[in-house]
Protein backbone atom coordinates (compact mmCIF):
# COMPACT_ATOMS: atom_id res chain seq x y z
CA UNK A 1 0.00 0.00 0.00
CA UNK A 2 2.88 2.36 0.83
CA UNK A 3 4.51 1.83 -2.54
CA UNK A 4 1.18 2.57 -4.25
CA UNK A 5 0.79 5.85 -2.37
CA UNK A 6 4.39 6.83 -3.12
CA UNK A 7 3.85 6.10 -6.81
CA UNK A 8 0.57 8.02 -6.79
CA UNK A 9 2.19 11.07 -5.18
CA UNK A 10 5.17 10.87 -7.53
CA UNK A 11 2.71 11.06 -10.42
CA UNK A 12 0.21 13.55 -8.95
CA UNK A 13 2.53 16.24 -7.58
CA UNK A 14 4.28 17.08 -10.90
CA UNK A 15 0.90 16.99 -12.65
CA UNK A 16 -0.63 19.46 -10.17
CA UNK A 17 2.42 21.73 -10.41
CA UNK A 18 2.20 21.70 -14.20
CA UNK A 19 -1.48 22.60 -14.14
CA UNK A 20 -0.98 25.45 -11.63
CA UNK A 21 1.93 26.89 -13.64
CA UNK A 22 -0.12 26.63 -16.86
CA UNK A 23 -3.01 28.52 -15.31
CA UNK A 24 -0.85 31.26 -13.80
CA UNK A 25 1.26 31.98 -16.89
CA UNK A 26 0.20 35.07 -18.84
CA UNK A 27 -1.26 34.52 -22.31
CA UNK A 28 1.00 34.67 -25.33
CA UNK A 29 0.76 37.74 -27.58
CA UNK A 30 -1.01 35.67 -30.24
CA UNK A 31 -3.56 34.30 -27.78
CA UNK A 32 -4.25 37.73 -26.27
CA UNK A 33 -5.47 38.97 -29.68
CA UNK A 34 -7.88 36.09 -30.23
CA UNK A 35 -11.68 36.34 -30.34
CA UNK A 36 -12.02 34.92 -26.84
CA UNK A 37 -10.00 37.74 -25.31
CA UNK A 38 -12.10 40.28 -27.23
CA UNK A 39 -15.13 39.28 -25.16
CA UNK A 40 -14.20 41.82 -22.47
CA UNK A 41 -14.13 44.62 -25.05
CA UNK A 42 -17.50 43.49 -26.41
CA UNK A 43 -19.03 43.62 -22.94
CA UNK A 44 -17.71 47.17 -22.50
CA UNK A 45 -19.32 48.16 -25.81
CA UNK A 46 -22.59 46.58 -24.69
CA UNK A 47 -22.57 48.64 -21.49
CA UNK A 48 -21.53 51.96 -23.03
CA UNK A 49 -23.13 52.13 -26.50
CA UNK A 50 -25.87 54.66 -27.12
CA UNK A 51 -29.50 53.56 -27.45
CA UNK A 52 -31.17 52.26 -30.60
CA UNK A 53 -28.73 49.38 -30.72
CA UNK A 54 -28.59 46.38 -33.00
CA UNK A 55 -26.90 43.57 -31.04
CA UNK A 56 -25.54 40.76 -33.20
CA UNK A 57 -24.79 37.47 -31.43
CA UNK A 58 -23.10 34.56 -33.18
CA UNK A 59 -19.93 32.79 -34.17
CA UNK A 60 -16.78 33.85 -35.94
CA UNK A 61 -18.68 34.04 -39.24
CA UNK A 62 -20.50 36.99 -37.72
CA UNK A 63 -17.46 38.71 -36.24
CA UNK A 64 -15.46 38.43 -39.46
CA UNK A 65 -18.24 38.74 -42.04
CA UNK A 66 -20.35 41.74 -40.98
CA UNK A 67 -19.47 45.34 -41.81
CA UNK A 68 -20.78 47.21 -38.76
CA UNK A 69 -20.14 50.64 -40.27
CA UNK A 70 -22.35 49.79 -43.25
CA UNK A 71 -25.13 48.66 -40.89
CA UNK A 72 -24.80 51.86 -38.88
CA UNK A 73 -24.98 54.04 -41.98
CA UNK A 74 -27.91 52.25 -43.62
CA UNK A 75 -30.07 51.44 -40.58
CA UNK A 76 -29.31 54.41 -38.31
CA UNK A 77 -28.71 51.97 -35.45
CA UNK A 78 -25.63 51.39 -33.32
CA UNK A 79 -24.52 47.86 -34.20
CA UNK A 80 -22.68 45.86 -31.57
CA UNK A 81 -21.05 42.77 -33.01
CA UNK A 82 -20.53 40.21 -30.22
CA UNK A 83 -19.52 37.32 -32.48
CA UNK A 84 -16.85 35.10 -30.92
CA UNK A 85 -16.84 31.41 -31.76
CA UNK A 86 -19.61 28.91 -32.48
CA UNK A 87 -17.82 26.42 -30.25
CA UNK A 88 -18.85 28.40 -27.18
CA UNK A 89 -22.50 27.88 -27.99
CA UNK A 90 -25.22 30.30 -28.99
CA UNK A 91 -27.16 29.71 -25.74
CA UNK A 92 -24.21 30.84 -23.62
CA UNK A 93 -23.57 33.88 -25.82
CA UNK A 94 -27.24 34.90 -25.71
CA UNK A 95 -27.40 34.44 -21.92
CA UNK A 96 -24.31 36.61 -21.51
CA UNK A 97 -25.71 39.27 -23.83
CA UNK A 98 -29.12 39.41 -22.13
CA UNK A 99 -27.49 41.00 -19.07
CA UNK A 100 -26.79 44.11 -21.16
CA UNK A 101 -29.97 44.35 -23.27
CA UNK A 102 -32.00 47.53 -22.83
CA UNK A 103 -35.49 48.48 -23.86
CA UNK A 104 -35.86 48.98 -27.65
CA UNK A 105 -32.69 47.02 -28.45
CA UNK A 106 -32.80 44.61 -31.38
CA UNK A 107 -31.02 41.32 -30.70
CA UNK A 108 -30.20 39.01 -33.60
CA UNK A 109 -28.72 35.56 -33.01
CA UNK A 110 -26.92 34.17 -36.04
CA UNK A 111 -25.45 30.68 -36.31
CA UNK A 112 -23.51 29.06 -39.08
CA UNK A 113 -24.35 26.00 -41.17
CA UNK A 114 -22.21 23.86 -38.88
CA UNK A 115 -24.55 24.52 -35.94
CA UNK A 116 -27.59 23.42 -37.89
CA UNK A 117 -25.97 20.18 -39.02
CA UNK A 118 -25.07 19.02 -35.50
C-alpha positions, 0 to 999 in steps of 0.5 A: 500500500505504501509503494502505491501511495508513493507512486501516486504522489510521484505522479500527482505532484508534478501533474498538479504543479504543471497545471498550476503553472499553466493557469498562472502563466500570462497569455502569449501575444497571439492568444491575447489577440484572439476572439475569446479575449475580445469578449471583455471589449464586447461587454464594455461596448454593450454597457456603453453604447448609445441607445437604438442598438442592434446587437448581433450574437453569433460565431466567428462568421458573424465577427469576421463577415459583418461590416458594422459601419455599413449597418450603422450608416444604412439602418441608423442603429448602433450595431454591436457585433458580439460574435466570438466562436460557435464552439462556445454555444449560442445559448451561452452567448445569448445568456451573456448578452441578455445582461446588457440588453435595454429596452428597444434594443434589437437582438439578432442571433446568427449561427452558421451552417455547422450549428444546424448540421449538428 
